[in-house]
Amino acid sequence: MHKIKIQERIKYLEILLDEIYAEHADIEGRILDLEGDLFYLENEEAGIIKEIKDLKTRLSNMVVSEVDDTLTGDEFRDAFIKCSWFCRRQAVLDDVVPYWYEHIRITNSRLVGSDGYRAISIKCDSIPENLKNTYIRWDVRNNFTENANPTSIVGASNYLKTLDKLMQQYNDNKILLINESKFKEMFYHESRKQSDKNIIILKLLGVKVAFNQDYLETMLRAFKNMDIEVYCPECWHEPIMIRSQYQSALLLPMRL
């Protein structure tokens, strides 16, 4: 290539390169602007999601607070109310909950409530005939017959069998006989905070196990002032089980 043509080519390419540099800088500037817009939108999105979740939680708490949990001495109703304490009471954003976590299972001889983390089974001799083998939503307090649904629900029978099997599994664990009022005095070790949950660590026959404190207090509330059998976990990942003459309850541990 002739010298002059080479020089002309170099000049042309340098001009072209300057144009590319300018366009590159312009695009980078627009990208920075878009990244700023994206950051703003993501923050706004997160804020809206959080507000929706908080409002749903507040609404759910209002619904829960309006439910009458007073025990009146009516054997069936009291058993139902106690079981409702173990159900999934509060709505969780984008959470698909199995039907039986929000409903009390009523068999021929007992009532069962569970939210997947805890469960209670209460024997009852006063179950009305028309309520046997039905499900009733946890927040029902009157008109049980009108709110009863048949138990022919997919997965329902397996759920109850699994729960019974789980409770049976820990029957051989060491048992301590105490009154419910002495429980914390005997087993309390320490309390902690994990995220938004209160954690209580129990020391049962030398084994330290962590539980959701609110769940444990609900469990003890169901056995208030009763003589109970405490089936002690043999390691940190085993549940605790409590029984009285007519009630059996189980609570899964937490990982710290």
C-alpha positions as CSV (number, residue, x, y, z in Angstrom):
1,M,0.0,0.0,0.0
2,H,1.3,3.5,-0.9
3,K,2.5,5.6,2.0
4,I,-0.1,8.3,1.5
5,K,-2.9,5.8,1.4
6,I,-1.6,4.2,4.6
7,Q,-1.6,7.6,6.3
8,E,-5.2,8.3,5.0
9,R,-6.3,4.9,6.3
10,I,-4.8,5.6,9.7
11,K,-6.5,9.0,9.9
12,Y,-9.8,7.4,8.9
13,L,-9.5,4.7,11.5
14,E,-8.6,7.1,14.2
15,I,-11.7,9.2,13.4
16,L,-13.8,6.0,13.5
17,L,-12.2,5.0,16.8
18,D,-13.0,8.4,18.3
19,E,-16.6,8.0,17.2
20,I,-16.7,4.5,18.8
21,Y,-15.2,5.9,22.0
22,A,-17.8,8.6,22.1
23,E,-20.7,6.1,21.5
24,H,-19.2,3.7,24.1
25,A,-19.1,6.5,26.6
26,D,-22.7,7.5,25.8
27,I,-23.9,3.9,26.2
28,E,-22.0,3.6,29.5
29,G,-23.7,6.7,30.7
30,R,-27.1,5.4,29.7
31,I,-26.3,2.1,31.4
32,L,-25.4,3.9,34.6
33,D,-28.7,5.8,34.4
34,L,-30.6,2.6,33.8
35,E,-28.8,0.9,36.7
36,G,-29.8,3.8,38.9
37,D,-33.4,3.4,37.7
38,L,-33.2,-0.4,38.3
39,F,-31.8,0.1,41.8
40,Y,-34.7,2.5,42.6
41,L,-37.3,0.1,41.2
42,E,-35.9,-2.9,43.0
43,N,-36.0,-0.9,46.3
44,E,-39.5,0.2,45.6
45,E,-40.6,-3.3,44.7
46,A,-39.0,-4.7,47.9
47,G,-40.8,-2.0,50.0
48,I,-44.1,-2.8,48.4
49,I,-43.7,-6.5,49.0
50,K,-42.8,-5.9,52.6
51,E,-45.7,-3.6,53.2
52,I,-48.1,-6.1,51.6
53,K,-46.7,-8.9,53.8
54,D,-46.9,-6.7,56.9
55,L,-50.5,-5.7,56.2
56,K,-51.5,-9.3,55.6
57,T,-49.8,-10.3,58.9
58,R,-51.6,-7.5,60.7
59,L,-54.9,-8.6,59.1
60,S,-54.3,-12.2,60.0
61,N,-53.4,-11.2,63.6
62,M,-56.6,-9.2,63.8
63,V,-58.6,-12.3,62.7
64,V,-56.7,-14.4,65.3
65,S,-57.3,-11.9,68.1
66,E,-61.0,-11.9,67.4
67,V,-61.3,-15.7,67.9
68,D,-62.6,-16.7,71.4
69,D,-60.1,-19.1,72.9
70,T,-61.8,-19.3,76.3
71,L,-62.1,-22.8,77.7
72,T,-65.6,-23.2,79.1
73,G,-65.7,-26.8,80.5
74,D,-67.5,-28.2,77.5
75,E,-65.4,-31.3,76.7
76,F,-65.8,-31.3,73.0
77,R,-65.5,-27.5,72.5
78,D,-62.5,-27.3,74.8
79,A,-60.7,-30.1,73.0
80,F,-61.4,-28.4,69.7
81,I,-60.1,-25.0,71.0
82,K,-56.9,-26.7,72.3
83,C,-56.4,-28.4,68.9
84,S,-56.9,-25.0,67.2
85,W,-53.8,-23.7,69.1
86,F,-51.7,-26.2,67.2
87,C,-53.1,-25.3,63.7
88,R,-51.7,-22.8,61.2
89,R,-53.5,-19.8,62.3
90,Q,-51.8,-17.0,60.5
91,A,-51.6,-16.5,56.7
92,V,-48.1,-16.5,55.2
93,L,-47.4,-14.6,52.0
94,D,-47.2,-16.9,49.0
95,D,-47.5,-19.9,51.3
96,V,-49.5,-22.9,50.1
97,V,-50.7,-24.7,53.2
98,P,-52.0,-28.3,53.3
99,Y,-55.7,-28.4,54.1
100,W,-55.3,-30.3,57.4
101,Y,-52.8,-27.6,58.8
102,E,-55.8,-25.2,59.0
103,H,-58.4,-27.7,60.1
104,I,-59.1,-29.9,63.1
105,R,-59.4,-33.6,62.2
106,I,-62.2,-35.2,64.1
107,T,-62.3,-39.1,64.3
108,N,-64.6,-41.4,66.1
109,S,-62.7,-40.9,69.4
110,R,-60.4,-38.0,69.2
111,L,-59.5,-34.6,67.8
112,V,-56.2,-33.8,66.1
113,G,-54.6,-30.5,65.3
114,S,-51.2,-29.8,63.6
115,D,-49.3,-27.2,61.6
116,G,-46.5,-29.4,60.5
117,Y,-44.2,-28.3,63.4
118,R,-46.3,-29.3,66.3
119,A,-49.3,-31.5,66.9
120,I,-51.8,-32.5,69.5
121,S,-54.2,-35.4,69.8
122,I,-57.0,-35.3,72.4
123,K,-59.3,-38.2,73.2
124,C,-62.9,-37.1,73.7
125,D,-66.0,-39.1,74.7
126,S,-68.4,-36.2,73.8
127,I,-67.9,-36.0,70.0
128,P,-71.3,-35.6,68.4
129,E,-72.2,-38.3,66.0
130,N,-72.6,-36.0,63.0
131,L,-69.1,-34.5,63.6
132,K,-67.2,-37.8,63.6
133,N,-64.9,-38.3,60.7
134,T,-65.0,-34.7,59.6
135,Y,-62.7,-31.7,59.3
136,I,-63.6,-28.3,60.8
137,R,-61.6,-25.1,60.3
138,W,-59.6,-24.0,63.3
139,D,-61.4,-20.6,63.9
140,V,-64.9,-22.1,64.2
141,R,-66.3,-21.7,67.7
142,N,-70.0,-22.2,67.1
143,N,-72.3,-24.0,64.6
144,F,-69.8,-26.9,64.3
145,T,-72.2,-29.0,62.3
146,E,-72.7,-26.3,59.6
147,N,-68.9,-26.0,59.2
148,A,-68.0,-29.7,59.2
149,N,-66.5,-31.2,56.0
150,P,-66.0,-34.9,55.2
151,T,-62.6,-36.4,55.6
152,S,-62.4,-37.8,52.1
153,I,-59.6,-35.4,51.2
154,V,-56.5,-36.5,49.3
155,G,-53.6,-37.1,51.7
156,A,-55.7,-36.8,54.9
157,S,-55.5,-40.4,56.0
158,N,-51.7,-40.6,55.3
159,Y,-51.2,-37.4,57.3
160,L,-52.9,-38.9,60.4
161,K,-51.0,-42.2,60.0
162,T,-47.7,-40.4,59.8
163,L,-48.5,-38.3,62.9
164,D,-49.4,-41.4,64.9
165,K,-46.3,-43.2,63.7
166,L,-44.1,-40.3,64.7
167,M,-45.6,-40.2,68.2
168,Q,-45.3,-44.0,68.5
169,Q,-41.6,-43.7,67.5
170,Y,-40.7,-41.8,70.7
171,N,-42.6,-44.0,73.1
172,D,-39.4,-45.6,74.3
173,N,-37.7,-42.4,75.1
174,K,-37.0,-41.7,78.8
175,I,-40.0,-40.4,80.7
176,L,-40.2,-37.9,83.5
177,L,-43.4,-37.6,85.5
178,I,-44.0,-34.0,86.6
179,N,-46.7,-31.4,87.0
180,E,-46.9,-28.9,84.1
181,S,-46.3,-26.1,86.5
182,K,-42.8,-27.4,87.2
183,F,-41.8,-27.9,83.6
184,K,-39.7,-24.7,83.0
185,E,-38.2,-24.9,86.5
186,M,-36.9,-28.3,85.7
187,F,-35.8,-28.0,82.1
188,Y,-35.1,-24.3,81.2
189,H,-31.5,-23.7,80.1
190,E,-31.4,-20.4,78.2
191,S,-33.3,-18.1,75.8
192,R,-32.1,-16.7,72.5
193,K,-33.3,-14.6,69.6
194,Q,-33.1,-15.9,66.1
195,S,-34.3,-13.7,63.3
196,D,-37.8,-12.8,64.5
197,K,-38.3,-15.8,66.6
198,N,-37.8,-16.3,70.4
199,I,-35.9,-19.5,71.0
200,I,-35.9,-21.5,74.3
201,I,-33.2,-24.1,75.0
202,L,-34.2,-26.9,77.3
203,K,-31.9,-29.3,79.0
204,L,-33.6,-32.6,79.3
205,L,-31.6,-35.4,81.1
206,G,-28.4,-33.7,80.0
207,V,-29.4,-33.2,76.3
208,K,-29.8,-29.6,75.2
209,V,-32.5,-29.0,72.6
210,A,-33.8,-25.7,71.1
211,F,-37.5,-25.0,70.5
212,N,-39.7,-22.1,69.3
213,Q,-40.6,-20.5,72.6
214,D,-44.1,-19.5,71.5
215,Y,-44.9,-23.0,70.3
216,L,-43.6,-24.5,73.6
217,E,-45.6,-22.2,75.7
218,T,-48.7,-23.1,73.7
219,M,-48.0,-26.7,74.2
220,L,-47.7,-26.3,78.0
221,R,-50.8,-24.2,78.0
222,A,-52.8,-27.2,76.6
223,F,-51.6,-29.2,79.7
224,K,-52.0,-26.4,82.2
225,N,-51.8,-27.7,85.8
226,M,-52.0,-31.3,84.6
227,D,-49.7,-34.2,85.7
228,I,-47.8,-35.0,82.6
229,E,-45.3,-37.5,81.2
230,V,-42.4,-35.8,79.4
231,Y,-40.7,-38.0,76.7
232,C,-37.2,-36.5,76.6
233,P,-35.3,-36.2,73.3
234,E,-32.1,-38.3,73.1
235,C,-30.3,-35.8,70.8
236,W,-30.7,-32.2,69.6
237,H,-32.8,-33.1,66.5
238,E,-35.5,-35.1,68.2
239,P,-38.9,-33.7,69.2
240,I,-40.2,-33.4,72.7
241,M,-43.5,-35.2,73.5
242,I,-45.8,-34.6,76.4
243,R,-48.7,-36.8,77.5
244,S,-51.5,-36.7,80.0
245,Q,-54.4,-39.1,80.6
246,Y,-56.3,-37.9,77.5
247,Q,-53.8,-35.7,75.5
248,S,-50.6,-36.3,73.5
249,A,-48.6,-33.4,72.0
250,L,-45.4,-33.3,70.0
251,L,-43.1,-30.4,69.1
252,L,-40.3,-30.5,66.6
253,P,-36.9,-28.9,67.6
254,M,-35.1,-26.0,65.9
255,R,-31.7,-25.9,64.4
256,L,-29.5,-23.1,65.9
